[in-house]
Amino acid sequence: MIKLALSVLEAAIFLISVAITGQLYLSINLIPQALFKYQAGYYDFDDFLVVTIVYTSVSAVILYISKFRISGEIFRSPTLFARELYFVGLSSTVSSLIIFVFTKVFFDPNFILVQILTVVVLFIVLFVVIGVRSNVSVFASFLRELLRYTCSIQGVLIIIVCASPLAMAIYFKKDKDFANAINQIRNLSDGFGLQWQLTRLYDKTPLHQPILVQQHPKVPDSLFVLERSGRLIALDASGEKGAVLDFSKRVGPVEVENGALGFALHPEFANPSAPAKGFVYVHYTDANGDPQINRLSRFDLSLPNQSERLKSETVLIEQNRSTSGFHNGGTVAFGPDGFLYLGIGDGDDKANHQTISNSLFAGIIRIDVDARGGDISHPLATRPKSGLTANYMIPSDNPFVGQTGVLEEFWALGLRNPFRFSFDRDTGTLWAGDVGAEQVEEIDIVVPGGNYQFPYFEGTRRTDADIPKDIIGIDSPPYFDYRHKANERAIIGGIVYRGEKHAALQGKYIFADNAAGQLYAIEVDKTGQTEKRALAKTDQFGYVGITAIVPTGSGDVLVTTLGSKDAPTGRILRLEPRESALFSDIVDMFASLVGHGSGQPHVHGAGYWKMQAPNTYKDNCSRCHGADGRGADNLEQAIARIMPNFADPKWQASRTDDDLANVILKGGAAVGQSEIMPPWEDVLEQAEIDSIIEYIRTFERSAD
């Protein structure tokens, strides 16, 4: 009983040490960046909760076990206390290793060191109060015993173990294979014990970056799959693939967020007597020229061959956009009212924010592609300032109809990048996932005339952007939002499940995070929900992760993952219950560690990445740093001011290759620069990073 009480007391000291560390670790730098460059943790409440639980529980167990080797009043005996202090260090070390390997909390070596020193000081203070008091000789005896124990075999072993977190952090930075192995464990453990799984379909069928899948309305066992390159294919039940439409030449180079983004079949598709029996509407980018173009087109799949289908393209909307390629939105969908809805981002251009008069960006639009006329719809009155609109009418009940000079297509505005949205089958409610900027992802219930507050709000987070004096439409906060984590940074809007197959999912909104490779659920009939529940995960994440969540008529939920741009590793997955979650997790972990089933891009040699360097830079860096390295012109001024000019010889001379590699790997916060620069160590291969640095060095030679 005394051993247990003493262990509880020591665990409480650990709890206090973590609380103190949380207040100190960002202001006390015990590890100089010149010695070891690392990224600060910036722990939020959830992170601290994880850290506190781990440290407290691990210390309680280890220090309780230590009592069976060190029996006696440890705070009154210099010899016993010296030995106990080593077990205190061991407790901190094991806790930090668990956090490093098995959690998503940022691993901050400075936090670990501050915590160790804090807990040691607290223990020594308690020893002085209880055992030393005014007897200096007792404290001197403690120091002698501490030195003697340090020189023992057991003491040396504990010191080596205590140094392991820093050693692992250094090795994690230097060895890409080791880092990937740790990241695989982190992703697996993050979803440990999930009750659902994503089962791969058509595993023998090569798929090149499937961006969206839709069920054939008349043939339930057949699917249409849109590949990002601009190919629409059909899959039968056996996985046999047939080409339906190839417009890849009109898409051009597929970089960053460009490519084919979404498609919708007309409600009368496959109805043999309907004029629209073969109509499919596709949203894609044309990156063949400068400027790039966002385009919504109709193709007729009822025509007998691909050549004629391609010639049938009828353009509805065509808009010029910046060459960055970011924020295109994606979803094309017919609502329960029969009108076509399109979600389109801001085009990475702040001129598109909070306006419905310039262009059809940064919102959701609603059009009548059947041009029914009469009381239902009317001809276009205003057109975008750059681009064309044709071959549809404006629904007469659109929220901004009749206002002078506005583009009446707008259904909602104030969105940054509504990549995926869907309609609730039972209620008709439109749910959208809006991809966030720096800190927050959000889910919106979209209402007619709703203004979803970007850029002056990001989710529920107030930004530095000015709130318009006269807000257009209805100022609408998100239904749900969540802050960025190391692995959660890009929401994929989903569906409200109304199928009969999975009763546990009934009435829940299922969505995903592309960066995390996970599916989540929230309630749709409750307000004020603050937590999302993880459902299932895939081992494809980041830039090769989840792209869409689609229901089928049979009650299944299908998920597409993008896969590599260089190999046909894309997937179609089906959400299913897990019968033995723990066993499956263990199998998945071992399979992942030996390299099976990851679906991650193939590891190429340095020569390949050197050739790909301009595209790698454009995909990953040009949005902020500009195509010429001088900084992007279309960023907010607060961001633009901190962008370095790669073409400046003084800047080039002030940065070594190691400096550049460090900021690319660990992010701007690691070197005291902008947190906007994310860490890329989980995404880019070392050869890619080397090639980017070499490419950045060419900007000086090409300077004016």
N, C-alpha and C positions, 0 to 999 in steps of 0.2 A: 504493500500500500504506500509506503514511504517512497519507493522507487517511482511509482506512478505519479504521486503528487509532485515529486521533484521534476519529473519529465514534463508535466503540465506547466509548471512554473517556467522551465526553460523554453518551452514552446511559446509561452506568452512573451518571453523576452524576444524571441525571434519575430513574433508579430509586431512588437513595438519597433524592432529594428527595421522592418520593412516599411512601416509607416514613416519613420524618420528618414529613411533612404528616399522615399518618394518625394519628400520635401527638399532634399539636398542634391540629388544626383545630377540635375541639370545645371546647377550652379557651381558644383565642385568637380573639377576635371582632374582625376587622379592618373589618367593615362594620356599623356601628351599625343596629339595627332601626329606629331613628327615621328613618334615611336611606333604607333600602331593606329592606322586610320580606321575609324569605325563610325557607324551611324547611330545617333542618339535614339533612344527608344520612344520618347514622347508617349508614355503610357496613358491611356484613358482609364475610366473607372473599371471597365470590364477587364482590361489588361491587369490592373492592380489587383482585382479580385482573384484572377488566376494565379498571379505571382504570390499573393498572400496565402491562398489555400495550399499551394505547393510547398512553400517554405515552412509554413506552420505544421502541416501534416508530416512532411519528410523529417523535419527536425524532431518532432515528437517521437516518431518511430526509432530513428537512429539513436537519439539520446536516451530513450528507454532501454534499448538493447545495450547501450554502453554501461548501464548500471549493473549489468551482470558481469562485466569485466572490471568495473571500478566501483567497488562497494565501499560505502562509508560516507561521511559528511564532506562532500566535495568542496563546499564553500568554506570549510574550516581547515582543510588539509592542503598545504602548498603542493604536495606531490600529486594528490588526486586531482586537484584543480588544473594543474599543468597538463595532465593527460586528458582531462575533460575538454580543455580548450581545443585540442586537436580534433575531437569528435564534433565540436561546434563548427570548426572549419570544414570538416567532412560533410556535415549536414548542409551547409551553404553550397558546397560544391555539387553534391548530388542533386540538390534542388535546381541549381542553375543548369545542370546537364539535362534534366527532365524538361525544363522550359525550352532549352535550345533545340532539343531533338523532337519533342512531342507536342509542342504548342505553336500557335500562330503569333505569340507575343514576340515583338522585335527583341532580338538578343543584343543587349547593350552591355559590353564588358565593363564599362565604367560603373553602371548600376550594380553589377556583381561585386566589384571591388569595394565600392562605397558600402554596400550591405555587409560584406565580411568585416570590414573595419568597424562598422557601427556595432554589429552584434558582439564582436570581441571586446570593444570598449565597454559596452553595457555589462557583459559578463565580468570583466575586471572590476568595474565599479561595484557590482554586487559582492564580489569577493572581498574587496577592500572594506566595504561596509560591514559584512558579516564576519569575515575571517581575520582581516588585518587590523582594522580599527587604528589604533595609534602605535601598533607594534611593527616598526620598520623591518625588523629582522625576519618577520614572517613573509613580508613581500620579497625580501632579498632571497629567501629560501625558495619562494615560488619561481623567481627568475632563474635560479640555478637548476631547479628541476625541469623547467621549460627547455633550457639549453641542453640538458642531459637527454631529455626525451627526444629532442630534435635530432640528436646524433644516433638514436637507436634505429634499428631496422624498421620497426613499426612506424616511427615518426617520419623517417625518410619516405616510406611508401605513402603515407597520408599526404605529405607535401607534394609528391609527384601527382597524386590524384587531384589535389587542390589546384594544381597548375593546369589541369586538363581542359577546363573551359576556355581559357585563353588560347591554348594550343589548338583546340578544335576550331575556334573562331578564325585563327590565322590560316589553318589548313583549309577551312571552308572558303576563304577568300582566294586562296592560291590554286586549289584543285577543283576543277569544274565537275569531275565525276563524283567526287566526295560531296560537293554541294548539291548536285542533283539527287544523290541518294538520300541526303538529309531532307531535301524538299519533298521527295516522294513520301518519306515517313510522315512528315508534317501534314501533307495533304491527306494521307490515309488516316492518321490519328484524328484529324479534324472531323472526319465523318465516322469515327469509330462508333459502332453500335446503331447505325442508322437502320430504320425499319423498311427502307425501300432501296431498290437497286435499279440501275439502268442496264438492260440487257441488249447486246448488240444484235441487230438484224442484218441480213444480207452480208454476212461476214466474208463471203467469197467474191463479192462484187466490188470492184475498185470504184471509189467515189472521190472526185477531185473537188474538194472544198464545197460540200453541200451547204447552201446558205438557208434553204427552206424546203420543206416537204409538204405536199398537200394530197389528200386522198381523192381518187377519182370519184366523182359524184354518182356514177352509175355502175362502177366496177370496184366494189370495196377492197378487193385484194390487190388493186393496182394503185401505184403511187406516182405522182409527178414530183420530180426532184429538180430544183434549180441549183446549178453549180455557179459559183461566184464568177467564173470566167465568162459566163454568158451562154451557157448551154442548158436547155431544158430537156430532161430525159424522162422516160417512163420505166418503172420497175413493175414486173408482175410478181405473183406470189412466190415464185421460185428464185427471184432475184435476177432474172434475165433482164438485161438493160437494152432499151431501144432509144435512139436519138429522135427527138421530136422537133426541136428547134435549136439552131446554132446561130446566135447573133454576137459571137465573141469578137469578131472583127470590129463591130460597132462599139463594143465595150472598151477595147484597146488594152493598154497595160493595166494590170490589176495590182495596185499598190495601196498602202495604208488602208483606208476604209472604202476604197472604190470597188467597182464591179457591179454585177447583178445583185440586187438587194432584196427584192420581193416580187411576188406575183399573185394574182387572184384570177380564178376562173369565173366567168360570167354566171350569174344564177341560172341561166338557161343553157349552160354548157351541157353538151351531149344530148340535148333535146332535139331529135331529128327534124322537127317541124319549125324550130325557132331560127330566126335570122342570125342570132348570136350563138348558135350551137357550137361554134369552134373558137369563140373569142377568149383570149387570155390577155390580161393587162400586166405589164411588166414595168417595174421601176429599176432603172440602172443608170450608171454614170458612163459618159463617153469621155475618155481621157486621151483621145488620139491627138488633140490639138490644144492650143492655148488661146482662150480660156477653156477649161473643162466644162462639161455640160451635165446637168441632171435632166433625165428624160423619163417621162411616163408615156408608154406606147401600147398600142393594141396590135396583137397578131391574130391571124385566123388559122387555127390548127386543123380546121376541117378540110383545108386544101390538101391535095394528094401527095405532095412531096415537100421536102425542106426548102428547096429553092423558092417555090411559090409562097410558102408560109413566110419566108424572110421578106419577100417582096411585098407582102401584105401589110407591112408595118404602117400603122397610122399613128402619127404623133399627136398626143393630146397636150402635153406640157413639155416645154423645152426651155431651160434656164441656164444662163452662164453662171459659173461659180468660180471661186478661187482655185488655184492649182494645188492647194495643200491636200485636197482629197478627203478632208475630215468632215464629219457631222452631216452625213447624207440622209439620215433617217433610214427608212427601209420598207415599212409595211404598206402593202396595198390590200384593201379588204372591202368587200361589199357588206354594208350594214343590213340590219333587218328591214330597213326601209327601202332597200334596193338601190341606194345610192353608193357610189364608190368613194371611199375614204383613203387618203394618202397621208402618211406621217413623214415629214421631212425636216431635217435639222437646220441649224442656222448657217450651214455652209462654211463654218469657221470664219464668219465675217460679222463683226459687231454692228455693221450697218443694217443687218437684218433683224436686230433685236427690237422688240416693242414697236413694230410697225406692221400695218396690214395694207400699205399703200404702194410699196416699192416692188416687192417680189414675193413669190409663194414659198418662203422659207420660214423656219423656226415656228412651226405649228402643225396643225392637222387641217387638211382641206377636205371639202365634201362637194362632189360634182355629180351631175346626171349624165352618165355616158350614153344613155338611151335617148337623150334629147326629147323627152316626152312633151314638153311645152305646155300650153294651156295654163291652168292654175298651178301646175306642178313645178314647172321650171321655165326659165326665160333665157334669152341670149346673153352672152358676155357683154358687160357694159364697160369694163376697165381691164386693161391688160398689163402684165408686168413691164417694168421699164427696160428690162434686158431679157429678151427671150420671146417665146410665142406661146399662145394658148389657142386651141381650136378643137373642133369635133366633139364638143359637149355643151351642156347648158348648166345654168346655175339653179339649184333648188330654191324655190321662192321663199322657203321658210328658213334659209340660212341666217344666222344671227346678225350679220352686218349688211344684209340686203337693203338697198336704198340709200345708204350713206354715201355722200359725194366723194369721189376719188378713191374709194377703197376697192380692194380686190375681194369681190363678194364670195369667192371660193372658201375663204377662211371659216372654219368651224371653231377653232381654238388657236391660241397663240401663247407666247411666252415659254416655249419649250426649246431646250438646247439640242437634243438629239433623240427624238422619240423613235428608236430603232424598231421596237416591236410593240404592237397594241392588239387588242382583240375585243370582241363583244361577248358579254355574258349571254349565253343561249336563252336563259329563262327570263331575264329582265331587260335585255337590250343595252345594259350599261356598258360604256366604253371604258376599258382599263388600259392605261399606257404606262410603260416603263421609260423614264427619261434619263438617259445616261448623264451622270454628273460631270463636273469640271474637276475641281481640286480636292473636294472633301466629302461630298454627299451624293448618294444615289436616291432616286425617288420614284414612287408609284403614284399615279394620278387617276382619279375618276374624272373623265373628261366630259364636261357639259357644254352645251351650245354657248359660245361667246366667252368661255372660260379663258382667263389669262393666268398662266402657271408660273409667272413671276421671275423667270430668268431674264436678265442677269442680276436683278437686284436681290433675289433670293436664290440660293442653291439648296433645294429641299427646304427645311425650316431654318437654315443658316443664313443670316443677313450678310450680304457681301458689301464691298466698298462701292458698288455701282449705285448711282442715284436712282431713287424711286421716281418714276414719271409724275409730273405734276397732275396730269389728267390720265388716269389709267384706262387703257382701252379694254372694254369688256368687263368681265367679272373677275375681280382679284381672287385667285383660287389657290390656297395652299395645298400641299400634297396630302394624299390619304395616308401615306406611310413613307418613311425615309430611313436610311441607315448610313452611318459614317464609314469612310474608307478604313479598311484594314490592309495588312500586307497582302492579303489574298482576295480582297473584295473591293473591286474598283470599277466594275462596268456591268450595270444591270441589263438583263435581257427580259423585257416584258413578256408576260405569259398569258395564262388562261384561267378563267373561273371554271372549275371542274363541275360538270353537270351530268356526267356519265353514270351508268348503272353498275359498272364493273367493280369500282373501288368505293365502297360505302364510306371508308375512313377519310376519303378526300372530298366527299360531297360538300359543295358550297365553299370550298377553299380556293383562294387565288394562288396558283402555282407559278413561280417565276424562277429566274436563274441569275447567277453572276458569272459572266464570261471569264473573268480573271481567276475566280475560285474553282470553276468547273463544277459547281454545285447547284442543285435544285432546292428551293425553299417554299414554304407555304405560310400564308397569313389568312386570318378569318376575314370574310367579306361582309358579315352581318354584325360585326362589333365595331365600336369606335374606340379610338384611343389605344389601339394595340401598339405595344412598344417592342415586341420581340418577333422575329421571324423564326420559323422552325425548319431546321435542315431536314430534307427528305432523302436525297440521294446524291451521289457524286459520280463524276466521270474522271478518268485519268488524263483527259485532255483539257487543258486550261490555258489561261493567258490568250495569246493571239491565235491559238488553234482550238479554242474552246467552244462552248455552247453558242449556237446562233439562233435557235428557234425552239419553241414549245408548241405543239399542235395536237388538238384532240381528234379522234376518229369517231365515226358513227357507232362503232362497237364498244366505245367506252375506254379505249386505250389512250395513252398519252405518249406521243412520239417526240423525240428530241434529236436535233441534228447538232453534230460537232464539226467544226471546220476542217481540222487536220492541216497538214503541211501544204504550203504552196508548191513544194518541189516534188511531192510524192502523193499518190492517191490514198491518203490515210484518213479521209473524212468518214464519218459514221452516221448511221441512223440507229437510234436506240429506243427502247420501249421501257416505260416505267412499270416496275413490278414489285410486289411485296417480297421481302426477304424472309425465308423460313428459318435460317440460322445465321443471324447477323454476325455474331462473334466469330464463328467458323469462317464465314466468307471474308471478314475483315483480315483474319490471319492469313488466309490463302492469298488474298489480294496483296497484302504487304510483302509476302515472300516473292510472289510473281513480279511485283514491281521492282523489288530490289535486285532481281536477277535479270531485269530488262525486258520482261515479256508484257505485251499489251499496253505499253505506255502511249503508243500512238504519237509520240513527240517527233518533231522533225528529225530527219536523218542528220547525223553529225558529219559535216563536210570538212575537207581539208582547207588549209590556209589559202591555197591558190584559188579555190572556188570562191571563198569569201572576198578575196581581193578583187576578183572580177565583179562580184555583186555589190561592192562597197557603195557605189552611188545610189543604188536602190535601197540598200540597208539604211543608209543615212536618211534618204527621203522618207522611208516608211517610219522610222523611229525618232528622227531628230528635227526634220525640217519644219514641223508645225511651229515650234518655238524659235528655233535658231535660223530659220529661213533657208531657202534653197541654195543661196550663195554664202551662207554662214554669217551674214551680217545682222541677223535677227529678223524675225517675221514682222512685217509692217502692220498686220491686222490684229495684233495682240493688244490687250488693254495696256495703257501707258504704265501702270504700276508694274506689270510684268516686263514690258519692253525695256524699261530702264535698267533691269538687271541682266539682260541678255548680253553676253560678251560678243565682241566683233571678231570672228575667227580670221578675218582678213587683215586685222591689225598686226603688223610685225611685232609691236611691243607686247601684245597679248601672247602671241605665239612664243616669244622668247621667255615669257614669264611662267610658262607651263611646261613641265616635263611630260613625257609619255606616261610615266607612272601617275602623275597628277590627273591626267585625263582618264586613264583607266580606272582610277579610284572613284572619280565622280560618276563615271558611267556605271560601274558596278554597284556602288553604295548609295548613289543619289546625292543631291545637293546638300541636304542637311548634314551629311557625314563630314563635309569640309567647310561647314559654316556658311554655305551658300543657300540659294533658294530651295525650299522644300518642293517647289513645283517640279524640279528635276527628279524623277523617280529612280529608284534602284532597278537596274536591268540584269542583275546577276542570275535571276531565275529564268530569264528569257533568252538572252544572247549567249552564244558560244564565245569562248575566249578568242578564237580566230576571227569571229565577227567583230569583236571589240577592237582587236588589233587593226583590222581592215578599216574600221571607222576612224580610228585615230590617224592612220596613214592618209586617209581621204581628207580629214580635217586639215592636215598639214598642207594640202594642196591649195587651200583657200588663200594663203598668204601669197603664193606664187601667182595666183590669178587676180590679185587685188589690183584695183585701178591705180 
